Structure formats: structure tokens, C-alpha cells
Amino acid sequence: MLVSLDDLGYGQMNFDKRSFDPKTMENRKTVETYTISIAKAIEAAKKSTPTLNKLMSEGVKLTNGYVAHGVSGPSRAAIMTGRSPARYGVYSNIDAEEGISLSETFLPELFQNHGYYTAAIGKWHMSKISSIKAPKNGRSRDYHDNYIQFSSEETQPQNRGFDYFMGFHNHGAAYYNSPALFKNREQIKAVGYISDQFTTESIGVVNRAKMLEQPFLLYLAFNAPHLPNDAPAPIQYQSKFNTGSPTADNFYASIYAADQGLNRILEQMKKNGQYDNTMILFTSDNGAVIDGPLPLNGAQKGYKGQTTTGGTHTPMFIWYGGRLHQGSDYNKLVSAMDLFPTALDVAGIAVPNNLDGVSLLPYLQGDKKGNPHQNLYWMTSYPHHFDEGNIAFWNGYHKFIRYESDDYPFNPNTEALSEFSWTIRNNDFMLMYLEESGEYGMYKLNDLRQEHNLIKMNPKTFVQMKEDMKKFIASTKKPNNPITLPKYERIKRSSLK
């Protein structure tokens, strides 16, 4: 069972105590509607995920766990394929929304082929997307209310390894009355709060697996806490938070609603006799956006969309009913691409040999002592859409959708307008190159703020990491979308000198 949250920052749940150091939040710039006191921010983050915290305390925290991309579509595709999205031309959401190459095997297909009942609930975002206008009587100024966005037939979840799908195909959905929900190929009505609807569907999945007497694979992808965050959650979730900002309360209540939904699913699994024999894997798809409340990404530099620690270092853990070292931390470099290979290994299904991800099982059980990865690689757009440089846009965006202004703000920092970057990490260092500035930075992995550029002190390591990155770049494919092709070619030329 793979559970993900959407845009959950490293500091927005109780994962790493370093995220709650008030000094790291002093004088931090925030979007106006999310501005709250540091004490209230820490309190909200600590109490938003009690179910996840309990599972984490009984499982293994992957303290050096990274997703394979800083935005949703490519990150999710990497989880599903166990391969870097650059291998199949996906460098941004723009590329992902052209659809993930049909030549790529989604690992759930392997579970399906071995008798598992497979279901995907919630956010998909790995299809070629088409859009039509929603009915006028349901529209607002928030784009989530205004479009029915649907998948092409060949990239439907049901053609990528899932027996059943219920959720939305694109990057976001309204928490109430979404016009873009589908059950398999049929558009359906939104019922109540979206996380509750996903929870109810997930309970139906585990019950159906019980009835069929089949093992199951459930991919549960809550859209919380992704925007829009203007609508409050139901009172049983909303009443837990009083940060001083209604929008921040809504944000943390959405996380708590997903957490409590997971608790309901686990309780049903216990009744069904499925709980003790299920592996639960958890991650966020990427880091937090500046358009959210503190602690955001904790002490880490950067935000969603970027290959800094804040963009790709996410809360990540594995629970397996006491079969792993309970309450332990695993601090070797790991990737979200490892999650499904690990689950395949547990299921006794052969892991394909062309993956970038590996099974973590022998490492977590102590049978292997080395490093699961010598290097991890990223090659992506580097947008400032989600960072401090775009606060003016986000302030204007909230005023527009709340009818406090009739002017939609100009955004100079979209993915389509952003140059590329690349990053390589080994178990000691990260090396990063930004095409926009032509600058390199090399930092120790534990330098979360990336404050100490160590290139001059480690020239041999710099040269070696750069050479390793060049080899990876040479193995990548051209972007799916022609908009990103010139930027890909520019960074490829500059990096391969």
C-alpha cells in the first residue's frame, strides 16, 4: 500500500525535529494569507499526522529519502516506473501532461500479472490531458472549479496496471464539488469533502480484495494539502487547528483529514485480517510551495520544483508489521524510485533489471551493509514559481480568487519560462548546476541550507561528480513537449563541455 500526500513539506509533519527549530524560521518570508506565529506553526505541524507518526514509530524512517523530481507528474511517474523521468523525456509537469511513454512499464502491472487486485485512488497526473469547460453554475475564479480535465484512453490508469481507478487525472482538484472526478472512465459527482470520498473508495478497495480473496496493491494519492486551501475541512478536522490564519487552519486540517482517513482504512484492514500482512510505504510527491504555512520545508533550502533539499527531500518511511527494525532510522541515500521495487521483493515478484530504483528490503533487514545508491540524478526545469521570489504573485492570486481584486497577477516564473538545472547526490555530497546563472554548488548532504560551497576544498570530488552527471545526461531522452526542448539542449551543451 503506497500512500502519498501532495506538496507536503519536510517540516509540515512531525518527521525531523530540526524542522522545528524556531531560529530557522525567524524573519522567514511568507505569503500574507498564511502568516502565523512560529509557535502556532510548530504546534499545527506536530499534531497534523498522528496516524502517520504512529506508523513511522513502528517502521523505518528513510531520513535521506528523496523523490526523483521536484514537481508532481514526473515525481509520480518515477515512483510508478522505478526509473528516472529523464530516461523517458519527462522534465516538468508540461512533459508529464503529454503522457508517460507507453514503452515504460508501470510496476503495478507486475503485481496485477501476479494475481494482485490493484487500485489507484486520488491524484493520477501521469496521462495525456485534455480539458473542457465545466458548467457555468459551478465555476469560480479558482481554476480547479472551472475545467473537466481527463485522460487519453491509452494513458488511463486502467491501462497502466490498475484494475480500478477513482480520482482525478490532472494536477489538482477542488476539495468540494470538483467537476473533474472519474470512476474508471466515467465522470462522477463529487460527494462531500474529497479526502473523505477517497477514504470511502479505499475502504471499498480493501473490502473487495477481501471478498475476492486476493492480495491487493492500493495506491492512495491524497491531493491534500495542495491548493486550493480557501475551503475549510469538515468540523471534526478543522476544529483541531487555531493558528490565527483561516487559510493555514484549512491547510493543516486537510493534512489531518487525510491522516484520519488512513486511520479508518487501517481499522477496516484490521477487521478484514489484512493489516498485519500489508507493507505501507509513505512519501510526499515533492517539497512545499512558498504558498503555504510554516514550517514549510523546515531548515532546508528551496521549494517545490527545485532540486535543492527543500524541493526533493521529503518525509518518507516504510512500515511492515514489525518485520523491520521498529522505530529505527535508515540514513543511507534512498529514492522514492525504490518503493515499488521494495514492495515487489516483499511479494516475491522479480524486480526488473533496468530500473534506477532498487529493493531496500535486504538493506533494511541487515542482509546488505553497503549503499543502495552510489549516485542519484536529477535534470529538470528550475522554476521560481514556488519560491520566495514569487510571493507577490501568490499574494495577488489570493486577492483575485477571493474577489478582492479584478486583476490576475502576472507570473514571470512558470515552468515554461524557466531554464533547466541538474543535481547529482552521493552519500556525502550534492553537486548542483543552474543554467540560469551558469553556477555550480557542491554541499555536504547535511548542509540543509546549502550555505557552504565546497568545490574549492574538494576539487577531485567535484570533477568526478561532474563526470558521473555527464554520463547520466548522455543517457537521457528529449522532452515530450517541444516547449522544453530548447532549454534541454542548452543545458546539455553547457554540461557536456
C-alpha positions as CSV (number, residue, x, y, z in Angstrom):
1,M,0.0,0.0,0.0
2,L,1.6,3.2,-1.2
3,V,0.3,6.4,0.4
4,S,1.3,9.9,-0.8
5,L,0.4,13.5,0.1
6,D,0.7,16.3,-2.3
7,D,3.1,19.2,-1.8
8,L,3.6,18.3,1.9
9,G,6.8,20.0,3.0
10,Y,9.5,18.3,5.0
11,G,8.6,20.5,8.0
12,Q,4.8,20.1,7.8
13,M,4.6,16.9,9.7
14,N,6.5,15.6,12.8
15,F,9.3,13.9,10.8
16,D,12.6,15.7,11.7
17,K,13.0,17.7,14.9
18,R,15.4,20.0,13.1
19,S,12.4,21.4,11.2
20,F,11.0,22.8,14.4
21,D,14.0,25.0,15.4
22,P,12.5,28.5,15.8
23,K,15.7,30.1,14.7
24,T,15.4,28.6,11.2
25,M,12.0,30.3,10.9
26,E,13.0,33.8,12.1
27,N,12.5,36.5,9.5
28,R,11.2,33.9,7.0
29,K,9.2,35.5,4.2
30,T,5.7,34.1,3.8
31,V,2.6,34.7,1.7
32,E,0.2,37.1,3.5
33,T,-2.7,34.7,4.0
34,Y,-0.5,32.0,5.6
35,T,1.4,34.3,8.0
36,I,1.2,32.8,11.5
37,S,3.4,32.8,14.6
38,I,6.3,30.3,14.7
39,A,4.9,28.7,17.9
40,K,1.5,28.1,16.2
41,A,3.1,26.8,13.1
42,I,5.2,24.2,15.0
43,E,2.1,23.2,17.1
44,A,0.0,22.6,14.0
45,A,2.7,20.6,12.1
46,K,3.3,18.4,15.1
47,K,-0.3,17.4,15.6
48,S,-1.5,17.1,12.0
49,T,-0.4,13.4,11.4
50,P,-0.9,11.2,14.4
51,T,-1.6,8.1,12.3
52,L,1.4,8.6,10.2
53,N,3.5,9.3,13.2
54,K,2.4,6.0,14.8
55,L,3.2,4.0,11.7
56,M,6.6,5.8,11.4
57,S,7.4,5.0,15.0
58,E,6.8,1.3,14.3
59,G,8.6,1.3,11.0
60,V,11.7,2.7,9.4
61,K,12.3,6.4,8.7
62,L,14.2,6.9,5.5
63,T,16.0,10.1,6.7
64,N,17.8,10.6,3.4
65,G,14.9,9.8,1.2
66,Y,14.5,11.9,-2.0
67,V,11.8,12.0,-4.7
68,A,13.1,11.9,-8.3
69,H,11.7,15.2,-9.3
70,G,10.5,18.5,-7.7
71,V,7.0,18.5,-9.2
72,S,4.1,16.1,-9.2
73,G,3.8,14.5,-12.6
74,P,7.5,13.5,-13.1
75,S,7.8,12.5,-9.4
76,R,4.9,10.2,-9.6
77,A,6.0,8.7,-12.9
78,A,9.4,7.9,-11.3
79,I,7.6,6.1,-8.5
80,M,5.4,4.1,-10.9
81,T,8.3,3.1,-13.2
82,G,11.2,2.9,-10.8
83,R,13.1,4.9,-13.4
84,S,14.3,8.5,-13.6
85,P,11.8,10.5,-15.6
86,A,14.6,11.9,-17.7
87,R,15.0,8.4,-19.1
88,Y,11.7,8.9,-21.0
89,G,11.7,12.6,-21.7
90,V,9.8,14.0,-18.7
91,Y,11.5,17.1,-17.1
92,S,8.4,19.0,-15.9
93,N,4.6,18.8,-15.5
94,I,4.4,20.1,-19.0
95,D,6.1,17.0,-20.3
96,A,4.2,14.7,-17.9
97,E,0.9,16.0,-19.2
98,E,1.8,14.8,-22.7
99,G,1.6,11.3,-21.1
100,I,4.2,8.9,-19.9
101,S,5.7,6.8,-22.7
102,L,3.8,3.6,-23.3
103,S,7.1,1.8,-23.6
104,E,7.6,2.3,-19.9
105,T,6.3,-0.5,-17.7
106,F,4.4,0.7,-14.7
107,L,5.4,-1.6,-11.8
108,P,1.8,-2.1,-10.7
109,E,1.4,-4.1,-13.9
110,L,3.7,-6.7,-12.4
111,F,1.5,-7.0,-9.3
112,Q,-1.5,-7.3,-11.5
113,N,0.1,-10.0,-13.5
114,H,0.8,-12.0,-10.3
115,G,-2.7,-12.1,-9.1
116,Y,-3.0,-8.9,-7.1
117,Y,-6.1,-6.7,-7.1
118,T,-4.8,-3.3,-7.9
119,A,-6.4,0.1,-7.4
120,A,-5.4,3.8,-7.7
121,I,-7.4,6.3,-5.7
122,G,-6.9,10.1,-5.8
123,K,-4.5,12.0,-7.9
124,W,-3.1,10.5,-11.1
125,H,-1.3,13.1,-13.1
126,M,0.5,10.7,-15.5
127,S,-1.7,11.0,-18.5
128,K,-2.0,13.0,-21.7
129,I,-4.6,15.6,-20.6
130,S,-7.5,17.2,-22.4
131,S,-9.7,19.9,-20.9
132,I,-13.2,21.2,-21.4
133,K,-15.1,24.0,-19.5
134,A,-17.1,22.9,-16.5
135,P,-20.8,24.0,-16.3
136,K,-21.1,27.7,-15.7
137,N,-23.1,27.3,-12.5
138,G,-20.2,25.7,-10.7
139,R,-17.4,28.0,-11.8
140,S,-15.5,30.4,-9.7
141,R,-12.2,32.3,-10.1
142,D,-10.3,29.3,-8.9
143,Y,-9.3,27.2,-12.0
144,H,-9.9,24.0,-10.0
145,D,-13.7,24.7,-10.3
146,N,-13.6,25.5,-14.0
147,Y,-12.4,22.6,-16.0
148,I,-13.1,18.9,-16.5
149,Q,-9.7,17.5,-17.2
150,F,-9.5,13.9,-18.5
151,S,-7.0,11.3,-19.6
152,S,-6.5,10.0,-23.1
153,E,-7.5,6.4,-23.4
154,E,-4.1,4.9,-23.8
155,T,-2.8,6.6,-20.7
156,Q,-5.7,5.8,-18.5
157,P,-4.8,4.3,-15.1
158,Q,-6.6,1.1,-16.1
159,N,-4.1,0.7,-19.0
160,R,-1.1,1.2,-16.7
161,G,-1.6,-1.7,-14.2
162,F,-4.7,-0.8,-12.2
163,D,-7.9,-2.8,-12.1
164,Y,-9.8,0.1,-10.6
165,F,-9.4,3.9,-10.5
166,M,-11.3,6.6,-8.8
167,G,-9.9,10.2,-8.6
168,F,-8.8,13.0,-10.9
169,H,-6.4,12.8,-13.9
170,N,-4.7,16.2,-13.7
171,H,-2.6,18.2,-11.2
172,G,-5.2,19.5,-8.8
173,A,-8.8,19.3,-7.7
174,A,-11.2,21.3,-5.5
175,Y,-11.9,19.9,-2.1
176,Y,-15.6,20.3,-2.6
177,N,-17.7,19.8,-5.7
178,S,-14.8,19.0,-8.1
179,P,-16.0,18.7,-11.7
180,A,-13.1,16.5,-12.6
181,L,-13.6,13.2,-10.7
182,F,-13.8,9.9,-12.5
183,K,-14.5,6.3,-11.6
184,N,-12.6,4.3,-14.2
185,R,-13.6,6.2,-17.4
186,E,-16.9,7.6,-16.1
187,Q,-17.2,11.2,-14.8
188,I,-18.8,11.1,-11.4
189,K,-20.2,13.5,-8.9
190,A,-18.1,14.8,-6.0
191,V,-19.6,13.8,-2.6
192,G,-18.7,15.9,0.4
193,Y,-15.1,16.5,1.3
194,I,-12.7,15.0,-1.3
195,S,-10.4,13.3,1.2
196,D,-13.4,11.6,2.8
197,Q,-14.6,10.4,-0.6
198,F,-11.1,9.0,-1.4
199,T,-11.1,7.2,2.0
200,T,-14.5,5.7,1.4
201,E,-13.3,4.4,-2.0
202,S,-10.2,3.0,-0.4
203,I,-12.2,1.1,2.1
204,G,-14.2,-0.3,-0.8
205,V,-10.9,-1.5,-2.4
206,V,-9.7,-3.4,0.7
207,N,-13.1,-4.9,1.1
208,R,-13.3,-6.0,-2.5
209,A,-9.8,-7.6,-2.2
210,K,-11.1,-9.5,0.9
211,M,-14.2,-10.7,-1.0
212,L,-12.0,-11.8,-4.0
213,E,-9.6,-13.5,-1.6
214,Q,-6.8,-11.7,-3.4
215,P,-3.7,-9.8,-2.2
216,F,-4.0,-6.1,-3.1
217,L,-2.0,-3.1,-4.1
218,L,-3.5,0.2,-3.2
219,Y,-2.0,3.4,-4.5
220,L,-3.7,6.1,-2.3
221,A,-2.7,9.6,-3.5
222,F,-4.5,12.3,-1.5
223,N,-4.4,15.7,-3.0
224,A,-4.0,17.3,0.4
225,P,-2.5,19.8,1.2
226,H,-2.2,21.0,-2.5
227,L,-4.1,24.3,-3.1
228,P,-6.9,25.5,-3.2
229,N,-7.0,26.0,0.6
230,D,-9.8,28.5,0.9
231,A,-12.5,25.9,1.8
232,P,-12.4,24.6,5.4
233,A,-12.4,20.9,6.1
234,P,-15.3,19.3,8.0
235,I,-15.5,20.3,11.6
236,Q,-14.0,17.1,13.0
237,Y,-10.8,18.0,11.3
238,Q,-11.0,21.8,11.2
239,S,-11.6,22.1,15.0
240,K,-8.1,20.8,15.7
241,F,-6.4,23.9,14.4
242,N,-6.3,27.5,15.5
243,T,-3.2,29.1,14.1
244,G,-4.6,32.6,13.7
245,S,-4.9,32.2,9.9
246,P,-8.0,30.6,8.5
247,T,-6.1,29.5,5.4
248,A,-3.3,27.9,7.4
249,D,-6.0,26.2,9.5
250,N,-7.6,24.8,6.3
251,F,-4.1,23.6,5.1
252,Y,-3.3,21.7,8.3
253,A,-6.9,20.4,8.6
254,S,-6.6,18.9,5.1
255,I,-3.5,17.0,6.2
256,Y,-5.3,15.8,9.3
257,A,-8.3,14.7,7.3
258,A,-6.0,12.5,5.1
259,D,-4.3,11.2,8.2
260,Q,-7.6,10.3,9.8
261,G,-8.8,8.8,6.5
262,L,-5.8,6.5,6.5
263,N,-6.7,5.5,10.1
264,R,-10.2,4.5,9.0
265,I,-8.7,2.4,6.2
266,L,-6.3,0.6,8.6
267,E,-9.1,-0.1,11.0
268,Q,-11.0,-1.8,8.2
269,M,-8.0,-3.8,7.2
270,K,-7.6,-5.0,10.8
271,K,-11.2,-6.2,10.7
272,N,-10.6,-7.9,7.4
273,G,-7.4,-9.6,8.7
274,Q,-5.3,-7.7,6.1
275,Y,-3.4,-5.3,8.4
276,D,-0.5,-7.4,9.7
277,N,0.4,-8.7,6.3
278,T,0.5,-5.4,4.5
279,M,3.5,-3.2,3.8
280,I,2.8,0.6,3.9
281,L,5.1,3.0,2.1
282,F,4.7,6.7,2.5
283,T,6.1,9.8,0.8
284,S,5.2,13.3,-0.3
285,D,5.5,13.8,-4.0
286,N,7.7,16.9,-3.6
287,G,8.5,19.7,-1.2
288,A,6.3,22.5,-0.1
289,V,5.4,25.7,-2.0
290,I,6.0,29.1,-0.6
291,D,2.2,29.4,-0.9
292,G,1.7,27.6,2.4
293,P,2.3,27.9,6.2
294,L,5.4,27.5,8.2
295,P,7.4,25.3,8.9
296,L,7.3,24.7,5.1
297,N,10.4,22.7,4.3
298,G,11.9,23.1,7.7
299,A,15.6,24.2,7.7
300,Q,16.1,23.1,4.1
301,K,16.8,25.4,1.2
302,G,14.4,25.7,-1.7
303,Y,10.8,24.7,-2.6
304,K,8.8,22.6,-4.9
305,G,10.0,22.5,-8.4
306,Q,13.7,22.8,-7.5
307,T,16.3,20.1,-6.9
308,T,17.5,21.7,-3.7
309,T,16.9,19.8,-0.5
310,G,13.6,21.6,0.1
311,G,12.3,20.6,-3.3
312,T,13.1,16.9,-3.2
313,H,14.0,15.7,0.3
314,T,10.6,14.6,1.7
315,P,9.2,12.7,4.7
316,M,9.5,9.0,3.7
317,F,9.1,5.8,5.7
318,I,8.2,2.1,5.4
319,W,6.0,0.1,7.8
320,Y,5.7,-3.6,7.6
321,G,4.0,-5.0,10.7
322,G,7.1,-5.3,12.9
323,R,9.1,-7.2,10.3
324,L,11.6,-4.4,10.0
325,H,13.6,-2.7,12.8
326,Q,10.9,-0.8,14.6
327,G,11.3,2.8,15.3
328,S,14.7,2.9,13.5
329,D,16.2,5.5,11.1
330,Y,17.9,4.5,7.9
331,N,20.3,7.2,6.8
332,K,21.7,5.9,3.5
333,L,20.7,7.7,0.3
334,V,17.4,6.3,-1.0
335,S,14.9,7.3,-3.6
336,A,11.1,7.1,-4.0
337,M,12.0,5.0,-7.1
338,D,13.0,2.3,-4.5
339,L,9.5,2.0,-3.1
340,F,7.8,-0.3,-5.6
341,P,10.9,-2.5,-6.2
342,T,11.0,-3.0,-2.4
343,A,7.3,-4.0,-2.5
344,L,7.9,-6.3,-5.4
345,D,10.7,-8.0,-3.4
346,V,8.4,-8.5,-0.4
347,A,5.8,-10.0,-2.7
348,G,8.3,-12.4,-4.2
349,I,8.0,-10.9,-7.6
350,A,11.2,-10.5,-9.7
351,V,12.4,-6.9,-9.8
352,P,13.2,-5.8,-13.4
353,N,16.9,-5.2,-14.0
354,N,16.6,-1.9,-16.0
355,L,15.4,0.2,-13.0
356,D,17.1,3.2,-11.3
357,G,15.3,2.1,-8.1
358,V,16.4,-0.9,-6.0
359,S,14.8,-3.0,-3.4
360,L,15.6,-1.7,0.0
361,L,14.5,-4.9,1.8
362,P,17.9,-6.5,2.2
363,Y,19.4,-3.2,3.5
364,L,16.6,-2.7,6.0
365,Q,16.8,-6.3,7.2
366,G,20.5,-6.0,7.6
367,D,21.4,-8.6,4.9
368,K,23.3,-5.9,2.9
369,K,25.6,-3.3,4.5
370,G,26.6,-1.1,1.6
371,N,24.9,1.8,-0.1
372,P,21.7,1.2,-2.1
373,H,22.8,4.0,-4.4
374,Q,26.2,5.4,-5.3
375,N,24.5,8.4,-7.0
376,L,21.1,9.8,-7.6
377,Y,20.5,12.2,-10.6
378,W,18.0,15.0,-11.4
379,M,17.6,17.0,-14.6
380,T,14.7,19.4,-14.5
381,S,13.2,22.8,-15.1
382,Y,14.1,25.1,-12.2
383,P,11.1,27.3,-11.7
384,H,10.9,30.2,-9.2
385,H,7.1,29.9,-9.4
386,F,7.1,28.2,-6.0
387,D,9.7,30.2,-4.1
388,E,10.2,33.5,-2.2
389,G,10.8,35.3,-5.5
390,N,7.1,34.8,-6.4
391,I,5.4,35.9,-3.2
392,A,3.9,39.0,-5.0
393,F,2.2,36.7,-7.5
394,W,0.8,34.5,-4.7
395,N,-0.5,37.5,-2.7
396,G,-2.2,38.8,-5.9
397,Y,-3.5,35.3,-6.7
398,H,-5.4,35.0,-3.4
399,K,-6.8,38.5,-3.8
400,F,-8.1,37.6,-7.2
401,I,-9.8,34.4,-6.4
402,R,-11.4,36.0,-3.3
403,Y,-12.8,38.8,-5.5
404,E,-10.7,41.3,-3.6
405,S,-9.1,42.4,-6.9
406,D,-10.1,42.1,-10.5
407,D,-6.5,41.8,-11.7
408,Y,-5.0,38.4,-12.2
409,P,-1.3,38.9,-11.3
410,F,1.5,38.4,-13.8
411,N,3.7,35.4,-13.2
412,P,7.2,35.5,-14.7
413,N,8.2,32.3,-13.1
414,T,6.3,29.4,-14.7
415,E,7.9,26.1,-15.7
416,A,7.5,27.1,-19.4
417,L,9.7,30.2,-18.8
418,S,12.3,28.5,-16.6
419,E,15.7,27.3,-17.5
420,F,17.0,23.8,-16.6
421,S,19.2,22.7,-13.8
422,W,20.8,19.4,-12.8
423,T,21.7,17.8,-9.5
424,I,23.7,14.7,-8.5
425,R,23.8,13.4,-5.0
426,N,26.0,10.7,-3.5
427,N,26.1,9.6,0.1
428,D,28.2,12.5,1.2
429,F,27.7,15.4,-1.2
430,M,25.3,17.1,-3.7
431,L,26.5,18.9,-6.8
432,M,24.1,21.3,-8.5
433,Y,24.3,23.3,-11.7
434,L,21.9,26.2,-12.7
435,E,21.7,27.1,-16.3
436,E,20.2,30.4,-15.5
437,S,23.4,31.6,-13.8
438,G,26.0,29.1,-15.1
439,E,27.0,28.4,-11.5
440,Y,27.9,25.2,-9.7
441,G,27.4,24.5,-6.0
442,M,28.7,21.5,-4.0
443,Y,27.4,20.9,-0.5
444,K,27.5,18.2,2.2
445,L,24.2,16.4,2.4
446,N,23.7,17.6,6.0
447,D,24.2,21.2,4.9
448,L,20.4,21.6,4.6
449,R,20.6,25.3,3.8
450,Q,23.3,24.8,1.2
451,E,25.4,27.5,2.8
452,H,28.9,26.2,2.3
453,N,30.0,25.7,-1.3
454,L,32.9,23.1,-1.0
455,I,34.1,22.9,-4.7
456,K,37.4,24.6,-4.0
457,M,38.0,22.3,-1.0
458,N,37.1,19.1,-2.9
459,P,38.3,19.6,-6.5
460,K,38.7,15.8,-7.2
461,T,35.2,15.1,-6.0
462,F,33.8,17.9,-8.0
463,V,35.4,16.6,-11.2
464,Q,34.2,13.0,-10.5
465,M,30.6,14.0,-9.7
466,K,30.5,16.2,-12.8
467,E,31.8,13.3,-15.0
468,D,29.2,11.0,-13.5
469,M,26.5,13.5,-14.2
470,K,27.6,13.9,-17.8
471,K,27.3,10.1,-18.3
472,F,23.7,10.3,-17.0
473,I,22.8,13.2,-19.2
474,A,24.1,11.3,-22.2
475,S,21.5,8.6,-21.4
476,T,18.5,10.9,-21.3
477,K,15.8,11.4,-23.9
478,K,14.5,14.6,-25.5
479,P,11.5,16.2,-23.7
480,N,8.0,15.1,-24.5
481,N,6.9,18.7,-25.1
482,P,8.7,20.8,-27.7
483,I,8.4,23.9,-25.4
484,T,11.1,22.4,-23.1
485,L,13.4,21.2,-25.9
486,P,15.5,24.4,-26.4
487,K,16.2,24.5,-22.7
488,Y,17.1,20.9,-22.6
489,E,19.5,21.3,-25.5
490,R,21.1,24.4,-23.8
491,I,21.9,22.6,-20.6
492,K,23.0,19.5,-22.4
493,R,25.5,21.6,-24.4
494,S,26.8,23.5,-21.4
495,S,27.1,20.4,-19.2
496,L,28.8,18.2,-21.8
497,K,31.7,20.6,-22.5
